[in-house]
Structure formats: C-alpha cells, structure tokens
Amino acid sequence: MQIELNNIDPNINRIIAYSDDYFKLANKVIHSNLVISKDNLCEDLLTDNFQDFALQHLKKIMLWKPELILIGTGKTLNCPNEGWVDYANKKNIGLEIMSTGAACRSYNLLIDEGRNVVACLFLTKKN
C-alpha cells in the first residue's frame, strides 16, 4: 500500500509504501522485519516472527529511548504478553500493538508530529 506523505524531509526515515513482503523507504526497499525511528534503522534486531518476540527484544528497543513503541504484528493483530505493557509503563514508555499496516501509518503520523517513536514492524509473510 502506498502512503501519502505531506511533509517530506529526506533526513527522516519514513515508510512510503508497504506490502506483505517489503517496506519501502525513500531510498531503500527492505524485505525483512525492521525496527525504525526517525534517525535509526535496524534490519536484524527482530525475530523472524512476532510469536518469537520476547521481553529481551523489547528491552533492546528501549535502549533507543523512545517515548512510544509501536509493534506491528503482521496483517492481523496478535496479542502481546501482558508483562510487556507493564514493563514499558514502569519505564514511562508507551507501548501500542497493532497490525503492521496500522503501525506504518501511525509511525509516519507520529514522526510528523515530532514524537520520539520507534516502530517494530513484522512482515506478514514471516508470520
């Protein structure tokens, strides 16, 4: 799906399109799960599928010091471990779980608002 962007700053990581098997940024197409913030991009931090994602992975993502973490679980919403939300709340970090498409769109909107957000995005083909 193509995403309409109003404010395009080439120095900020934005997702301009996504499908079941890729994410498209302004200068790169990524065929793996990824962790993205406005300034950082990591293609090897996540597990192959959401079901193997664990608190240890969430702790690594928290080292990026976000105010909010979005987790896109694939085409459909998968329920997280309740301990993740409690752990994030204790660290004063918001945690939202949603489908990957919703996470891509939310990530772009939050970046445009100047929010310090990190998105963990799982491809559907891997789930």
Secondary structure by P-SEA (a helix, b strand, c coil): cbbbbcccccccccccccccccccccccccccccccccccccccccccccccccaaaaaaaacccccbbbbbcccbbbbccaaaaaaaaaacbbbbbccaaaaaaaaaaaaaacccccccccccccc
